[in-house]
């Protein structure tokens, strides 16, 4: 089974068009991955779809999205509140 980071990396590469090597836990969505608010909204939607299951729908509220600034924030969010890695 893939880890959260592996699954997120795939989505981030597809959604933002960045190199896989640039998707590291410390990467800032705004500064390192050049994502604007529209990109982030689409990314969050893709992540919600990827991590949802028939038994559990993942939804990341806007107030939580605002606190997610680097890849590690997203890993922690999904690991702490939604999934077990």
N, CA, C and O of each residue as an XYZ file, in Angstrom:
340
protein
N       0.840     -1.189      0.000
C       0.000      0.000      0.000
C       0.884      1.251      0.000
O       1.910      1.298      0.679
N       0.486      2.228     -0.745
C       1.243      3.469     -0.848
C       1.107      4.300      0.424
O       0.082      4.263      1.104
N       2.150      5.040      0.723
C       2.091      5.945      1.869
C       1.323      7.204      1.469
O       1.066      7.450      0.291
N       0.968      7.985      2.474
C       0.289      9.260      2.207
C       1.158     10.133      1.315
O       0.655     10.735      0.366
N       2.459     10.212      1.602
C       3.355     11.049      0.802
C       3.395     10.581     -0.652
O       3.361     11.405     -1.566
N       3.467      9.287     -0.873
C       3.505      8.775     -2.243
C       2.219      9.122     -2.995
O       2.258      9.531     -4.156
N       1.102      8.956     -2.331
C      -0.180      9.277     -2.964
C      -0.308     10.775     -3.219
O      -0.779     11.191     -4.277
N       0.111     11.582     -2.248
C       0.064     13.036     -2.423
C       1.000     13.495     -3.534
O       0.646     14.370     -4.324
N       2.183     12.913     -3.597
C       3.148     13.294     -4.619
C       2.554     13.087     -6.006
O       2.672     13.956     -6.870
N       1.930     11.966     -6.217
C       1.312     11.680     -7.516
C       0.272     12.744     -7.873
O       0.248     13.244     -8.997
N      -0.578     13.083     -6.916
C      -1.629     14.079     -7.154
C      -1.021     15.457     -7.408
O      -1.433     16.156     -8.334
N      -0.049     15.847     -6.597
C       0.568     17.169     -6.731
C       1.266     17.299     -8.083
O       1.159     18.336     -8.736
N       1.974     16.263     -8.503
C       2.648     16.290     -9.809
C       1.621     16.462    -10.927
O       1.809     17.273    -11.834
N       0.533     15.690    -10.855
C      -0.508     15.772    -11.887
C      -1.215     17.123    -11.883
O      -1.430     17.713    -12.942
N      -1.574     17.613    -10.712
C      -2.361     18.836    -10.608
C      -1.550     20.103    -10.864
O      -2.036     21.035    -11.504
N      -0.322     20.137    -10.370
C       0.472     21.358    -10.456
C       1.517     21.332    -11.568
O       2.129     22.355    -11.874
N       1.720     20.160    -12.174
C       2.684     20.064    -13.260
C       4.118     20.286    -12.822
O       4.917     20.857    -13.564
N       4.443     19.842    -11.634
C       5.805     19.993    -11.115
C       6.541     18.658    -11.194
O       5.922     17.610    -11.374
N       7.864     18.704    -11.057
C       8.662     17.485    -11.036
C       8.454     16.760     -9.715
O       8.287     17.385     -8.668
N       8.466     15.438     -9.779
C       8.290     14.628     -8.583
C       9.341     14.947     -7.525
O       9.048     14.905     -6.330
N      10.547     15.261     -7.948
C      11.637     15.549     -7.015
C      11.396     16.814     -6.193
O      11.960     16.975     -5.111
N      10.559     17.705     -6.712
C      10.295     18.958     -5.991
C       9.221     18.803     -4.916
O       9.007     19.705     -4.106
N       8.550     17.656     -4.916
C       7.503     17.418     -3.915
C       8.141     16.733     -2.708
O       8.220     15.507     -2.626
N       8.586     17.562     -1.787
C       9.202     17.094     -0.544
C       8.393     17.676      0.615
O       7.697     18.675      0.432
N       8.471     17.076      1.793
C       7.663     17.566      2.904
C       7.806     19.056      3.198
O       6.839     19.694      3.614
N       8.994     19.621      2.988
C       9.204     21.035      3.309
C       8.795     21.987      2.181
O       8.885     23.203      2.347
N       8.349     21.460      1.044
C       8.007     22.305     -0.100
C       6.761     23.146      0.186
O       5.719     22.631      0.593
N       6.899     24.443     -0.037
C       5.783     25.369      0.107
C       4.947     25.324     -1.166
O       5.480     25.376     -2.274
N       3.631     25.226     -0.996
C       2.768     25.208     -2.169
C       2.893     26.512     -2.951
O       2.946     26.493     -4.181
N       2.940     27.630     -2.256
C       2.979     28.931     -2.927
C       4.350     29.228     -3.524
O       4.443     29.640     -4.681
N       5.403     29.026     -2.757
C       6.731     29.465     -3.179
C       7.529     28.414     -3.946
O       8.165     28.732     -4.951
N       7.500     27.174     -3.483
C       8.305     26.132     -4.136
C       7.567     25.459     -5.294
O       8.180     25.066     -6.286
N       6.245     25.331     -5.158
C       5.469     24.619     -6.172
C       4.632     25.569     -7.038
O       3.885     25.134     -7.915
N       4.772     26.863     -6.777
C       4.115     27.915     -7.567
C       2.608     27.721     -7.729
O       2.066     27.920     -8.816
N       1.944     27.338     -6.662
C       0.498     27.134     -6.701
C      -0.213     28.393     -6.207
O       0.119     28.930     -5.150
N      -1.189     28.855     -6.980
C      -2.012     29.983     -6.521
C      -3.277     29.425     -5.866
O      -3.441     28.209     -5.766
N      -4.157     30.299     -5.427
C      -5.345     29.851     -4.697
C      -6.237     28.950     -5.549
O      -6.841     28.012     -5.029
N      -6.324     29.219     -6.829
C      -7.116     28.379     -7.728
C      -6.499     26.983     -7.852
O      -7.208     25.977     -7.823
N      -5.168     26.935     -7.990
C      -4.470     25.648     -8.043
C      -4.701     24.848     -6.771
O      -4.940     23.641     -6.817
N      -4.627     25.534     -5.631
C      -4.812     24.851     -4.350
C      -6.219     24.306     -4.198
O      -6.407     23.216     -3.658
N      -7.217     25.058     -4.670
C      -8.602     24.589     -4.595
C      -8.775     23.304     -5.404
O      -9.409     22.355     -4.945
N      -8.210     23.282     -6.604
C      -8.286     22.087     -7.447
C      -7.509     20.924     -6.823
O      -7.937     19.772     -6.891
N      -6.376     21.237     -6.222
C      -5.567     20.217     -5.570
C      -6.319     19.593     -4.401
O      -6.330     18.371     -4.250
N      -6.941     20.416     -3.584
C      -7.697     19.911     -2.431
C      -8.841     19.015     -2.907
O      -9.091     17.968     -2.310
N      -9.530     19.409     -3.963
C     -10.611     18.585     -4.508
C     -10.085     17.226     -4.957
O     -10.703     16.197     -4.681
N      -8.955     17.218     -5.644
C      -8.356     15.963     -6.097
C      -7.930     15.092     -4.921
O      -8.073     13.870     -4.966
N      -7.407     15.718     -3.870
C      -6.985     14.975     -2.677
C      -8.205     14.377     -1.981
O      -8.172     13.221     -1.558
N      -9.269     15.148     -1.859
C     -10.496     14.638     -1.240
C     -11.017     13.425     -2.008
O     -11.453     12.447     -1.401
N     -10.974     13.485     -3.329
C     -11.427     12.357     -4.137
C     -10.519     11.141     -3.965
O     -11.003     10.018     -3.828
N      -9.212     11.360     -3.972
C      -8.251     10.263     -3.851
C      -8.361      9.542     -2.511
O      -8.277      8.315     -2.457
N      -8.547     10.294     -1.437
C      -8.517      9.695     -0.109
C      -9.895      9.292      0.419
O      -9.993      8.700      1.493
N     -10.941      9.601     -0.311
C     -12.281      9.182      0.102
C     -12.487      7.710     -0.255
O     -11.926      7.196     -1.223
N     -13.306      7.057      0.555
C     -13.682      5.669      0.302
C     -15.203      5.593      0.366
O     -15.850      6.546      0.801
N     -15.775      4.485     -0.058
C     -17.234      4.368      0.050
C     -17.743      4.520      1.494
O     -18.874      4.954      1.714
N     -16.919      4.169      2.451
C     -17.326      4.254      3.861
C     -17.001      5.592      4.510
O     -17.600      5.951      5.523
N     -16.050      6.337      3.929
C     -15.613      7.590      4.545
C     -15.292      8.627      3.481
O     -14.381      8.446      2.673
N     -16.054      9.718      3.493
C     -15.818     10.804      2.544
C     -14.898     11.829      3.200
O     -15.194     12.346      4.278
N     -13.790     12.112      2.541
C     -12.832     13.088      3.051
C     -13.233     14.470      2.550
O     -13.416     14.680      1.351
N     -13.366     15.406      3.483
C     -13.631     16.794      3.141
C     -12.706     17.662      3.987
O     -12.670     17.541      5.212
N     -11.969     18.528      3.325
C     -11.058     19.430      4.019
C     -11.698     20.814      4.007
O     -11.766     21.455      2.959
N     -12.169     21.280      5.170
C     -12.831     22.584      5.231
C     -11.883     23.731      4.873
O     -10.668     23.627      5.035
N     -12.468     24.822      4.384
C     -11.668     25.986      3.982
C     -10.767     26.493      5.103
O      -9.623     26.874      4.851
N     -11.267     26.503      6.336
C     -10.444     27.009      7.440
C      -9.223     26.124      7.673
O      -8.182     26.617      8.109
N      -9.332     24.824      7.389
C      -8.170     23.949      7.490
C      -7.237     24.136      6.300
O      -6.016     24.093      6.448
N      -7.809     24.341      5.136
C      -7.017     24.553      3.928
C      -6.103     25.764      4.084
O      -4.964     25.748      3.616
N      -6.593     26.806      4.734
C      -5.805     28.025      4.924
C      -4.542     27.779      5.753
O      -3.556     28.501      5.608
N      -4.569     26.766      6.616
C      -3.408     26.461      7.459
C      -2.416     25.509      6.791
O      -1.334     25.259      7.323
N      -2.786     24.982      5.629
C      -1.915     24.053      4.914
C      -1.050     24.854      3.950
O      -1.520     25.296      2.901
N       0.216     25.035      4.312
C       1.110     25.858      3.482
C       2.256     25.062      2.860
O       2.795     25.454      1.825
N       2.627     23.951      3.484
C       3.686     23.093      2.944
C       3.164     21.664      2.849
O       2.146     21.330      3.455
N       3.850     20.834      2.101
C       3.421     19.450      1.888
C       3.276     18.712      3.218
O       2.333     17.939      3.389
N       4.184     18.934      4.154
C       4.121     18.245      5.445
C       2.820     18.570      6.190
O       2.272     17.710      6.879
N       2.326     19.804      6.055
C       1.056     20.161      6.691
C      -0.061     19.251      6.194
O      -0.911     18.816      6.971
N      -0.054     18.970      4.915
C      -1.077     18.110      4.324
C      -0.906     16.663      4.773
O      -1.890     15.979      5.054
N       0.321     16.201      4.842
C       0.598     14.847      5.334
C       0.099     14.709      6.763
O      -0.570     13.733      7.103
N       0.428     15.693      7.602
C       0.000     15.664      9.002
C      -1.518     15.708      9.109
O      -2.111     14.974      9.899
N      -2.141     16.563      8.316
C      -3.603     16.689      8.351
C      -4.258     15.355      8.015
O      -5.129     14.882      8.745
N      -3.842     14.764      6.926
C      -4.441     13.497      6.516
C      -4.120     12.382      7.497
O      -4.970     11.538      7.781
N      -2.910     12.373      8.011
C      -2.507     11.338      8.965
C      -3.185     11.477     10.309
O      -3.591     10.478     10.902
N      -3.318     12.717     10.809
C      -3.878     12.944     12.138
C      -5.394     12.886     12.182
O      -5.976     12.380     13.142
N      -6.031     13.402     11.144
C      -7.476     13.568     11.216
C      -8.287     12.643     10.329
O      -9.485     12.465     10.550
N      -7.658     12.059      9.341
C      -8.426     11.298      8.370
C      -7.988      9.849      8.266
O      -8.824      8.946      8.293
N      -6.721      9.620      8.150
C      -6.231      8.299      7.790
C      -5.144      7.801      8.715
O      -4.513      8.555      9.456
N      -4.956      6.513      8.640
C      -3.784      5.922      9.239
C      -2.880      5.535      8.102
O      -3.313      4.853      7.173
N      -1.636      5.954      8.151
C      -0.706      5.690      7.069
C      -0.221      4.255      7.131
O       0.578      3.836      6.294
